[in-house]
Amino acid sequence: MPLNSNAFKTIAIAAVSSFAILGAAHAGDHAEFSYKQSELQSTASLGSLYKRIENRAESVCGADAARALYAKQSAAQCEATLVEDWIAGINDSRLNRMHAQNGASQFASAK
């Protein structure tokens, strides 16, 4: 029995969406983040560093408005995990506090 056009489109969309989810989930497996010690010296530079961490995680995980809801959730989870890992790796108490105050709540919904 041949597939009709609508059934084929549904299968193709599901396959593409599955690849998008897997891509976001594994995008951060080998992602690295580098920073300079000077970025830990002032509150302003910490804020810039924090924003850079968020932006890098977003670019690695590939969240965009065109994705389906479940793909966006997967990308958000990927971003949250990367941000948590990178901040833990930097291990700076002020950056940890900044994340707890500003970012943890926004990323908590992704988990």
C-alpha positions in Angstrom: 0.0 0.0 0.0 1.6 3.3 -1.0 1.9 6.1 1.4 -0.3 9.1 0.7 1.2 12.6 0.6 0.0 13.6 4.1 1.4 10.5 5.8 4.7 11.0 4.1 4.9 14.6 5.3 4.1 13.6 8.9 6.8 10.9 8.8 9.4 13.4 7.4 8.5 16.0 9.9 8.8 13.6 12.8 12.2 12.3 11.5 13.6 15.9 11.2 12.2 16.8 14.6 13.9 13.7 16.2 17.2 14.7 14.7 16.8 18.2 16.0 16.2 16.9 19.5 19.1 14.5 19.4 21.3 17.3 18.0 20.5 19.7 20.8 20.9 17.0 23.5 24.3 16.0 22.3 25.6 19.3 21.0 27.1 20.2 24.4 28.9 16.9 24.8 32.2 18.3 23.5 31.5 22.0 23.8 34.2 24.1 25.6 34.2 27.5 27.0 37.2 29.6 27.7 37.6 32.8 29.7 40.3 35.0 31.1 41.0 35.4 34.8 40.6 39.2 34.3 36.9 38.6 33.6 36.6 37.6 37.2 37.9 40.9 38.6 34.9 43.2 38.7 31.1 42.9 38.9 30.8 44.4 35.4 33.2 42.0 33.9 31.5 39.1 35.7 28.2 40.2 34.2 29.7 40.3 30.7 31.3 36.8 31.3 27.9 35.5 32.4 26.2 36.8 29.3 28.9 35.3 27.1 28.4 31.9 28.8 24.7 32.1 28.1 25.2 33.2 24.5 27.8 30.4 23.9 25.5 27.8 25.3 22.6 29.0 23.1 24.8 28.9 20.0 26.1 25.4 20.8 22.6 24.0 21.5 21.0 25.8 18.6 17.7 27.1 20.1 15.7 29.0 17.6 12.2 30.2 17.2 11.5 27.9 14.2 11.7 24.7 16.2 8.9 22.7 17.5 8.1 23.0 21.2 9.8 19.7 22.2 12.9 20.6 20.2 13.0 24.0 22.0 12.7 22.2 25.4 15.6 19.9 24.5 17.7 22.9 23.4 16.8 24.7 26.6 17.9 21.7 28.6 21.1 21.5 26.7 21.8 25.2 27.4 21.0 24.9 31.1 23.3 22.0 31.4 26.2 23.7 29.6 25.8 26.9 31.7 25.7 24.9 34.9 28.8 22.9 33.9 30.8 25.9 32.7 30.0 28.0 35.8 30.9 25.0 38.1 34.2 24.6 36.2 35.1 28.3 36.6 34.3 27.9 40.3 34.1 31.5 41.3 31.8 32.3 44.3 30.6 35.6 42.8 29.8 34.1 39.5 28.0 31.2 41.3 25.9 33.8 43.2 25.2 35.7 40.0 24.0 32.5 38.4 21.9 31.6 41.5 20.2 35.0 41.4 19.8 35.6 37.7 20.1 32.5 35.7 19.2 29.5 37.8 15.5 30.4 37.9 15.3 30.9 34.1 17.1 27.6 33.4 15.2 25.7 36.1 12.1 25.5 33.9 14.2 23.7 31.2 15.1 20.9 33.5 
